[in-house]
Amino acid sequence: MCLGIPGKIINIYDEDGLRMGKVDFNGVRRETCLVGVPDAKEGEYVIVHAGFAISRMDEQEALETIRALDEIDGLSC
């Protein structure tokens, strides 16, 4: 099983022939490979697993998922 995290594409660029982007994950920005989502645009949300965007995501659904992940992060064991 894998866990994909939603992030917002901040910018898109080409790196050595690969479509790459800077993606914001609730304040943390990471370089992400966007080859798997060729139609994604800056400002849109994508699901990222292991540094690769694997699908686009609706903004409302992405924000709900981020809120749920924040709640889980706030739980103490």
JOQUI-V316537 format. One record per pair of residues at least 4 apart in sequence whose ideal C-beta (glycine too) atoms are under 6 Angstrom apart, sorted by the first residue. I is the first residue (numbers start at 1). J is the second residue. If there is no record, write none. Layout:
i,j
I,J
I,J
//
This chain:
i,j
2,49
4,47
4,49
4,54
5,25
5,48
6,45
6,47
6,57
6,62
6,65
7,23
7,24
7,25
7,48
8,24
8,45
9,21
9,23
9,42
9,44
10,22
10,24
11,22
11,42
12,21
12,42
13,20
15,20
18,35
19,34
19,35
20,33
21,32
21,34
22,29
23,30
23,32
24,29
26,66
32,48
32,51
32,53
33,52
34,40
34,53
36,52
36,53
36,54
37,46
37,53
37,56
40,44
40,46
40,56
45,57
45,59
45,62
46,53
46,56
47,54
47,55
47,57
48,53
49,54
57,61
57,62
//
